[in-house]
Amino acid sequence: MMFRLMSHPKLRPFIALLLLVTLWSCEQSKPAPHISNDYKSPAKPPLSKEDSLKGQQIEAYFRRLYAKGVFNGNVLVATHGRVIFQGCFGWADYKQKKELTPETSFQLASVSKQFTSVAIMILKERGLISYDDPVQKYIPNFPYHGITIRMLIGHRSGLPNYIYFSDRYVKDKETPITNSFVLALMTSLKPPVYYIPDRRFNYSNTGYMVLAAVVEKVSGMPFADFIRMEEFNALGMNHSFVASPGINTDQLVATGYKGGWRIAPKTFLDGVVGDKGVYSSVEDLFLWDQGLYSGKILKPATLLEAFKPYGKALNSPKNYGFGWRMYHLSDSTKVLYHSGWWEGFQTLLVRVMKDSTTVVVLKNRKSSHVSKDDVLRILYPESCPADKKSRQSEENSTDDDEQDGGH
């Protein structure tokens, strides 16, 4: 039918116009990315030509991912403490056609762990806890003995994964459970440990859930309040919070999506925090990363302990400190980072201390992870592995650490 219409000489111009309008309408349904290289810093001098070029290359990289339909989210990249690229790509709410903005908050998933580790370090710095204290000092009924705060924070506790045993034993999958509920479940059922304490590294969400409970016991306040008062408020992170019963996250954050714009369902595990549950924006995470240099939250000497290898053998090429993963580029430059995923959200935060570099990638639609190496190769072209085999090996090793229910 369309062929016969197009063959009619008088109708050809009208059909052609209709096709053009249709194509234009389809293109308009996909929002143009918001791109900015200015992070509210008018008093600072212009970026160097080298940094400006790197910013343009990073922009081109994320534009390609967005054009392919494999990236929906926000990005911020800075070096020497200056933002060289910031962009918002796609929808915060696809159904409502609400576009992402720099202030949009995302569920950080396992990137949340560094906020938990810093909370523990704050308490340690104030003399309220010791890293080598047993858990029972703060949670007397804790059923597993021989586990210290240090083992929890470095993923060496051997504790069973709460995600698995909660799914097995909790019948009500509609009501969100809490850290205290999971601790009570562990006390009553005592699911078997994976191995004796401190035998080896094994990525553990349960350990960070227990750490959040320790923060509550020692501070005498809800974990969400402690993080807000001691961390977010101190650095002016106004778009950050920890999930708690009094916060309606639907009004504050991007919607998480599975493939094909299917909304990721809420789960009864959403109420557990410490291993996940922090929400933040790209701009707030830049404030966080830069604020850690300032000493407003922790003394530099206290914070540096978090960046020492502890989780694995000291000669391991990749290791884990206190809430940060770490490895070295070919020129021995140390890279600190953490990634995460949870119910439609995928996150990445990278910091390189030698030149105050920050990489923040927050996604709210499930697809392949953004490779940190792809971005670091632009920032450090002489120091990153260029071959696909080495890059794939590095990415797979990170994923292997998190296969046991990691997020």
ABEGO torsion letter per residue (X at the ends): XAAAAAABAAAAAAAAAAAAAAAAAAAAABBBBBBBABBGBAABBBBBAAAAAAAAAAAAAAAAAAAAGABBEBBBBBBGGBBABBBBBEBABAAAGBBBBAABBBBAEAAAAAAAAAAAAAAAAAGABBAABBAAAABAABABBGBBAAAAAAGAAGBBBAAAAAAAABABAABBBBAAAAAAAAAAAGBBBABBBGABBBBBAAAAAAAAAAAAAAAGBBAAAAAAAAAAAAAGBAABBBBBAABBAAAABBBBBBBGGBBBBBBAAAABBGABGBBBBAAAAAAAAAAAAAGAABBAAAAAAAABBAABBAABABBBBBGBBBBBBAAGBBBBBBBBBBGGBBBBBBBBAAAGBBBBBBBABBBBBBBAAAAAAAABAAABBABAAAAAAAAAAAAAAAABGBX
